[in-house]
């Protein structure tokens, strides 16, 4: 796996109004990732008492993607991991490297094992996924941020009433689903950290968004990010499809007829989070909502 062009210095800080991250080397080896809600974050992380502590372990000979549960650190979480660069950064810097397929397959396996665990009472009694709450409040005209509220006022004319109704129906189905499992809640590629010197191993951060939701919520989150990156970066379509297939093969199920609404939800949530917690850019809004409209047009 080649990551030299995107590997950042061990000590670095980055973030948005939603989430801030600091990465530091550990004296005994490895790295410490400290993640905290940003200054504009609408809600804290899920309480640490609800985070899963018995997580599936890698099987002998299988790709090793380990869940790392964050340790409480004030309102933040601290994770001890084996790398400084996320899969998202690798893909943004290098495109769809075939070596990443093994890690996507491992993430799919890890999600399937997570979803098979008993649903803890504390998680079952919790609310909707934090990302879903941000999104539905936005669509309902209850965004606490002026930029987000302004963007919402443009959505209907930009997407069209039928497309907006489709994504609203999809999120309502997620919120009302009877069959819920223990979900990560936001298993983004920015939380999947390849282990330095171990090409087939990675650490996956978990705990901030853990929730009860239908199985396809987590799988769709990752699929949505991959489809969005493919659309945004372009490049070798078969190489991107290799990564998507690896994720789905690792999980062992596909989304069937849900995939367009699922990807559109992830793209539009990204629009909301960028506008609300980074800044207003008309070209970004037009480009991403145009992609969501395309997804929802068939």
Secondary structure as the mmCIF struct_conf table of DSSP 4:
data_model
#
loop_
_struct_conf.conf_type_id
_struct_conf.id
_struct_conf.beg_label_comp_id
_struct_conf.beg_label_asym_id
_struct_conf.beg_label_seq_id
_struct_conf.end_label_comp_id
_struct_conf.end_label_asym_id
_struct_conf.end_label_seq_id
TURN_TY1_P TURN_TY1_P1 UNK A 4 UNK A 6
HELX_LH_PP_P HELX_LH_PP_P1 UNK A 7 UNK A 9
BEND BEND1 UNK A 10 UNK A 11
STRN STRN1 UNK A 12 UNK A 15
BEND BEND2 UNK A 17 UNK A 18
STRN STRN2 UNK A 19 UNK A 25
TURN_TY1_P TURN_TY1_P2 UNK A 27 UNK A 28
BEND BEND3 UNK A 29 UNK A 30
STRN STRN3 UNK A 31 UNK A 37
TURN_TY1_P TURN_TY1_P3 UNK A 39 UNK A 40
BEND BEND4 UNK A 42 UNK A 43
HELX_LH_PP_P HELX_LH_PP_P2 UNK A 44 UNK A 47
HELX_RH_3T_P HELX_RH_3T_P1 UNK A 48 UNK A 50
BEND BEND5 UNK A 51 UNK A 51
BEND BEND6 UNK A 54 UNK A 54
HELX_LH_PP_P HELX_LH_PP_P3 UNK A 56 UNK A 59
TURN_TY1_P TURN_TY1_P4 UNK A 60 UNK A 61
BEND BEND7 UNK A 62 UNK A 62
STRN STRN4 UNK A 64 UNK A 69
HELX_LH_PP_P HELX_LH_PP_P4 UNK A 70 UNK A 70
STRN STRN5 UNK A 71 UNK A 73
TURN_TY1_P TURN_TY1_P5 UNK A 74 UNK A 75
STRN STRN6 UNK A 76 UNK A 81
BEND BEND8 UNK A 82 UNK A 82
BEND BEND9 UNK A 84 UNK A 85
STRN STRN7 UNK A 86 UNK A 86
HELX_RH_AL_P HELX_RH_AL_P1 UNK A 87 UNK A 94
BEND BEND10 UNK A 96 UNK A 96
HELX_RH_3T_P HELX_RH_3T_P2 UNK A 98 UNK A 100
HELX_RH_AL_P HELX_RH_AL_P2 UNK A 101 UNK A 115
TURN_TY1_P TURN_TY1_P6 UNK A 116 UNK A 116
BEND BEND11 UNK A 117 UNK A 117
HELX_RH_AL_P HELX_RH_AL_P3 UNK A 121 UNK A 124
TURN_TY1_P TURN_TY1_P7 UNK A 125 UNK A 125
BEND BEND12 UNK A 126 UNK A 126
BEND BEND13 UNK A 128 UNK A 128
HELX_RH_AL_P HELX_RH_AL_P4 UNK A 130 UNK A 139
TURN_TY1_P TURN_TY1_P8 UNK A 140 UNK A 141
BEND BEND14 UNK A 144 UNK A 145
HELX_RH_AL_P HELX_RH_AL_P5 UNK A 146 UNK A 159
HELX_RH_AL_P HELX_RH_AL_P6 UNK A 161 UNK A 176
BEND BEND15 UNK A 178 UNK A 179
STRN STRN8 UNK A 181 UNK A 183
BEND BEND16 UNK A 185 UNK A 185
HELX_RH_3T_P HELX_RH_3T_P3 UNK A 189 UNK A 191
STRN STRN9 UNK A 192 UNK A 194
HELX_LH_PP_P HELX_LH_PP_P5 UNK A 195 UNK A 195
TURN_TY1_P TURN_TY1_P9 UNK A 196 UNK A 197
TURN_TY1_P TURN_TY1_P10 UNK A 199 UNK A 200
STRN STRN10 UNK A 201 UNK A 206
BEND BEND17 UNK A 207 UNK A 209
STRN STRN11 UNK A 211 UNK A 213
HELX_RH_AL_P HELX_RH_AL_P7 UNK A 215 UNK A 233
HELX_RH_AL_P HELX_RH_AL_P8 UNK A 237 UNK A 251
TURN_TY1_P TURN_TY1_P11 UNK A 252 UNK A 252
HELX_RH_3T_P HELX_RH_3T_P4 UNK A 256 UNK A 258
HELX_RH_AL_P HELX_RH_AL_P9 UNK A 259 UNK A 277
TURN_TY1_P TURN_TY1_P12 UNK A 278 UNK A 278
HELX_RH_AL_P HELX_RH_AL_P10 UNK A 282 UNK A 295
TURN_TY1_P TURN_TY1_P13 UNK A 296 UNK A 297
#
